[in-house]
Amino acid sequence: MTSKLDSAPLGTAVRITRIDWDILSHDEGRRLREFGLLEGVEVKPLHRGSLFSREPLALGIGRMQVIIRGRQAAAIEVEPAATA
């Protein structure tokens, strides 16, 4: 069952199944690729913005932490990561 990254539960690893590159600008797409956000990659949502906002979204990707905007997270479909 897939969902959008912007609604994924915090602290739970998910795997990227699809990214809607068409709704992202060229620069946004390049930035996400540079961060390693591609189909098949496992990420962990760590925390969201402030008390009154769901933006930005902090993600753990391997040993790296990155911040993306809610609009970008909404373009990314994820599924629960397989447990080892």
C-alpha angles and dihedrals in degrees: 000000000000130000136170120277091234089066099039114123116261117252095019121111116237133181122230109240101172140001120203097221091175094071093049124080119245091255093048091051092048091049093050091049091050089054089053096249102153136135111289096026119127117228135174121216104225107179143335131230122275133330091272100037136057090207136131109025120212115212134191113220109179105306093337129091120208136178122224133177122255091245090057092046089052089059091058122083117204140181130200111283116246111257116236 
